[in-house]
């Protein structure tokens, strides 16, 4: 892991402090179970990105606690790079990998970096994914273009973004965010502790209220990103995951938008 200090904007510094502490809400065992559930049950109910990872060089841009670094190793990737703003998150990722994928830990590389300025050459990775990260950056589409820059021709990119609309994203979360300058984050953490919220629910509340940026999208907006980047074979991968989104769009709106696409061969 790179020990250098990454220059950050004020908002990037706030974000890394928020997320750096969130992963410690999980025990290692809880997080390992969460990582397997998210990848092998949740994502694989739809078109599985994991089928592209065998012997591939993979980048997780904004690796957080390391769920997708760990599961990429289980899928047989030859090299997995995880980048994140938070050194605490990278430390959590390293611990999870070393403990639960020790026989493959030498394939994992971790580096403190921003998705808006990736420290890698053009056409470096076979698979690039970024789940729940771009919508928290100052310029999400700029970050997306960085993902495409470092993707090899013929490579696969997968992104996960918050969907817009519905009661949750259109009203409840914006309402909660209106109080973030009135109710300190630390006070909310203490209340969640007192109420004994499970780790994942605490993560969701803090993520919704206190991230500096929280953009939400409609599917046509995401398709426009793909078109401007010249990508082909777009596929929305989350449709099978959220039957309630179709049945109760007034609650969830677009829900979660997972999108997979391919960079054309040179």
Secondary structure as a PSIPRED ss2 file (coil, helix, strand):
# PSIPRED VFORMAT (PSIPRED V4.0)

   1 X C   1.000  0.000  0.000
   2 X C   1.000  0.000  0.000
   3 X C   1.000  0.000  0.000
   4 X C   1.000  0.000  0.000
   5 X C   1.000  0.000  0.000
   6 X C   1.000  0.000  0.000
   7 X C   1.000  0.000  0.000
   8 X C   1.000  0.000  0.000
   9 X C   1.000  0.000  0.000
  10 X H   0.000  1.000  0.000
  11 X H   0.000  1.000  0.000
  12 X H   0.000  1.000  0.000
  13 X H   0.000  1.000  0.000
  14 X H   0.000  1.000  0.000
  15 X H   0.000  1.000  0.000
  16 X H   0.000  1.000  0.000
  17 X H   0.000  1.000  0.000
  18 X H   0.000  1.000  0.000
  19 X H   0.000  1.000  0.000
  20 X H   0.000  1.000  0.000
  21 X H   0.000  1.000  0.000
  22 X H   0.000  1.000  0.000
  23 X H   0.000  1.000  0.000
  24 X H   0.000  1.000  0.000
  25 X H   0.000  1.000  0.000
  26 X C   1.000  0.000  0.000
  27 X C   1.000  0.000  0.000
  28 X H   0.000  1.000  0.000
  29 X H   0.000  1.000  0.000
  30 X H   0.000  1.000  0.000
  31 X H   0.000  1.000  0.000
  32 X H   0.000  1.000  0.000
  33 X H   0.000  1.000  0.000
  34 X H   0.000  1.000  0.000
  35 X H   0.000  1.000  0.000
  36 X H   0.000  1.000  0.000
  37 X H   0.000  1.000  0.000
  38 X H   0.000  1.000  0.000
  39 X H   0.000  1.000  0.000
  40 X H   0.000  1.000  0.000
  41 X H   0.000  1.000  0.000
  42 X H   0.000  1.000  0.000
  43 X H   0.000  1.000  0.000
  44 X H   0.000  1.000  0.000
  45 X H   0.000  1.000  0.000
  46 X C   1.000  0.000  0.000
  47 X C   1.000  0.000  0.000
  48 X C   1.000  0.000  0.000
  49 X H   0.000  1.000  0.000
  50 X H   0.000  1.000  0.000
  51 X H   0.000  1.000  0.000
  52 X H   0.000  1.000  0.000
  53 X C   1.000  0.000  0.000
  54 X C   1.000  0.000  0.000
  55 X C   1.000  0.000  0.000
  56 X C   1.000  0.000  0.000
  57 X E   0.000  0.000  1.000
  58 X E   0.000  0.000  1.000
  59 X E   0.000  0.000  1.000
  60 X E   0.000  0.000  1.000
  61 X E   0.000  0.000  1.000
  62 X C   1.000  0.000  0.000
  63 X C   1.000  0.000  0.000
  64 X C   1.000  0.000  0.000
  65 X C   1.000  0.000  0.000
  66 X C   1.000  0.000  0.000
  67 X H   0.000  1.000  0.000
  68 X H   0.000  1.000  0.000
  69 X H   0.000  1.000  0.000
  70 X H   0.000  1.000  0.000
  71 X H   0.000  1.000  0.000
  72 X H   0.000  1.000  0.000
  73 X H   0.000  1.000  0.000
  74 X H   0.000  1.000  0.000
  75 X C   1.000  0.000  0.000
  76 X C   1.000  0.000  0.000
  77 X C   1.000  0.000  0.000
  78 X C   1.000  0.000  0.000
  79 X E   0.000  0.000  1.000
  80 X E   0.000  0.000  1.000
  81 X E   0.000  0.000  1.000
  82 X E   0.000  0.000  1.000
  83 X E   0.000  0.000  1.000
  84 X E   0.000  0.000  1.000
  85 X C   1.000  0.000  0.000
  86 X C   1.000  0.000  0.000
  87 X H   0.000  1.000  0.000
  88 X H   0.000  1.000  0.000
  89 X H   0.000  1.000  0.000
  90 X H   0.000  1.000  0.000
  91 X H   0.000  1.000  0.000
  92 X H   0.000  1.000  0.000
  93 X H   0.000  1.000  0.000
  94 X H   0.000  1.000  0.000
  95 X H   0.000  1.000  0.000
  96 X H   0.000  1.000  0.000
  97 X H   0.000  1.000  0.000
  98 X H   0.000  1.000  0.000
  99 X H   0.000  1.000  0.000
 100 X H   0.000  1.000  0.000
 101 X C   1.000  0.000  0.000
 102 X H   0.000  1.000  0.000
 103 X H   0.000  1.000  0.000
 104 X H   0.000  1.000  0.000
 105 X H   0.000  1.000  0.000
 106 X H   0.000  1.000  0.000
 107 X H   0.000  1.000  0.000
 108 X E   0.000  0.000  1.000
 109 X E   0.000  0.000  1.000
 110 X E   0.000  0.000  1.000
 111 X E   0.000  0.000  1.000
 112 X E   0.000  0.000  1.000
 113 X C   1.000  0.000  0.000
 114 X E   0.000  0.000  1.000
 115 X C   1.000  0.000  0.000
 116 X C   1.000  0.000  0.000
 117 X E   0.000  0.000  1.000
 118 X C   1.000  0.000  0.000
 119 X C   1.000  0.000  0.000
 120 X C   1.000  0.000  0.000
 121 X C   1.000  0.000  0.000
 122 X C   1.000  0.000  0.000
 123 X C   1.000  0.000  0.000
 124 X C   1.000  0.000  0.000
 125 X E   0.000  0.000  1.000
 126 X E   0.000  0.000  1.000
 127 X E   0.000  0.000  1.000
 128 X E   0.000  0.000  1.000
 129 X E   0.000  0.000  1.000
 130 X E   0.000  0.000  1.000
 131 X E   0.000  0.000  1.000
 132 X C   1.000  0.000  0.000
 133 X C   1.000  0.000  0.000
 134 X H   0.000  1.000  0.000
 135 X H   0.000  1.000  0.000
 136 X H   0.000  1.000  0.000
 137 X C   1.000  0.000  0.000
 138 X C   1.000  0.000  0.000
 139 X C   1.000  0.000  0.000
 140 X H   0.000  1.000  0.000
 141 X H   0.000  1.000  0.000
 142 X H   0.000  1.000  0.000
 143 X H   0.000  1.000  0.000
 144 X H   0.000  1.000  0.000
 145 X H   0.000  1.000  0.000
 146 X H   0.000  1.000  0.000
 147 X H   0.000  1.000  0.000
 148 X H   0.000  1.000  0.000
 149 X H   0.000  1.000  0.000
 150 X C   1.000  0.000  0.000
 151 X E   0.000  0.000  1.000
 152 X E   0.000  0.000  1.000
 153 X E   0.000  0.000  1.000
 154 X E   0.000  0.000  1.000
 155 X E   0.000  0.000  1.000
 156 X E   0.000  0.000  1.000
 157 X E   0.000  0.000  1.000
 158 X E   0.000  0.000  1.000
 159 X E   0.000  0.000  1.000
 160 X E   0.000  0.000  1.000
 161 X E   0.000  0.000  1.000
 162 X E   0.000  0.000  1.000
 163 X E   0.000  0.000  1.000
 164 X C   1.000  0.000  0.000
 165 X C   1.000  0.000  0.000
 166 X H   0.000  1.000  0.000
 167 X H   0.000  1.000  0.000
 168 X H   0.000  1.000  0.000
 169 X H   0.000  1.000  0.000
 170 X H   0.000  1.000  0.000
 171 X H   0.000  1.000  0.000
 172 X H   0.000  1.000  0.000
 173 X H   0.000  1.000  0.000
 174 X H   0.000  1.000  0.000
 175 X H   0.000  1.000  0.000
 176 X H   0.000  1.000  0.000
 177 X H   0.000  1.000  0.000
 178 X C   1.000  0.000  0.000
 179 X C   1.000  0.000  0.000
 180 X C   1.000  0.000  0.000
 181 X C   1.000  0.000  0.000
 182 X C   1.000  0.000  0.000
 183 X C   1.000  0.000  0.000
 184 X C   1.000  0.000  0.000
 185 X H   0.000  1.000  0.000
 186 X H   0.000  1.000  0.000
 187 X H   0.000  1.000  0.000
 188 X H   0.000  1.000  0.000
 189 X H   0.000  1.000  0.000
 190 X H   0.000  1.000  0.000
 191 X H   0.000  1.000  0.000
 192 X H   0.000  1.000  0.000
 193 X H   0.000  1.000  0.000
 194 X H   0.000  1.000  0.000
 195 X C   1.000  0.000  0.000
 196 X C   1.000  0.000  0.000
 197 X C   1.000  0.000  0.000
 198 X C   1.000  0.000  0.000
 199 X H   0.000  1.000  0.000
 200 X H   0.000  1.000  0.000
 201 X H   0.000  1.000  0.000
 202 X H   0.000  1.000  0.000
 203 X H   0.000  1.000  0.000
 204 X H   0.000  1.000  0.000
 205 X H   0.000  1.000  0.000
 206 X H   0.000  1.000  0.000
 207 X H   0.000  1.000  0.000
 208 X H   0.000  1.000  0.000
 209 X H   0.000  1.000  0.000
 210 X H   0.000  1.000  0.000
 211 X C   1.000  0.000  0.000
 212 X C   1.000  0.000  0.000
 213 X C   1.000  0.000  0.000
 214 X C   1.000  0.000  0.000
 215 X C   1.000  0.000  0.000
 216 X C   1.000  0.000  0.000
 217 X E   0.000  0.000  1.000
 218 X C   1.000  0.000  0.000
 219 X H   0.000  1.000  0.000
 220 X H   0.000  1.000  0.000
 221 X H   0.000  1.000  0.000
 222 X H   0.000  1.000  0.000
 223 X H   0.000  1.000  0.000
 224 X H   0.000  1.000  0.000
 225 X H   0.000  1.000  0.000
 226 X H   0.000  1.000  0.000
 227 X H   0.000  1.000  0.000
 228 X H   0.000  1.000  0.000
 229 X C   1.000  0.000  0.000
 230 X C   1.000  0.000  0.000
 231 X E   0.000  0.000  1.000
 232 X E   0.000  0.000  1.000
 233 X E   0.000  0.000  1.000
 234 X E   0.000  0.000  1.000
 235 X E   0.000  0.000  1.000
 236 X E   0.000  0.000  1.000
 237 X C   1.000  0.000  0.000
 238 X C   1.000  0.000  0.000
 239 X H   0.000  1.000  0.000
 240 X H   0.000  1.000  0.000
 241 X H   0.000  1.000  0.000
 242 X C   1.000  0.000  0.000
 243 X H   0.000  1.000  0.000
 244 X H   0.000  1.000  0.000
 245 X H   0.000  1.000  0.000
 246 X H   0.000  1.000  0.000
 247 X H   0.000  1.000  0.000
 248 X C   1.000  0.000  0.000
 249 X H   0.000  1.000  0.000
 250 X H   0.000  1.000  0.000
 251 X H   0.000  1.000  0.000
 252 X H   0.000  1.000  0.000
 253 X C   1.000  0.000  0.000
 254 X C   1.000  0.000  0.000
 255 X C   1.000  0.000  0.000
 256 X E   0.000  0.000  1.000
 257 X E   0.000  0.000  1.000
 258 X E   0.000  0.000  1.000
 259 X E   0.000  0.000  1.000
 260 X E   0.000  0.000  1.000
 261 X E   0.000  0.000  1.000
 262 X E   0.000  0.000  1.000
 263 X E   0.000  0.000  1.000
 264 X C   1.000  0.000  0.000
 265 X C   1.000  0.000  0.000
 266 X C   1.000  0.000  0.000
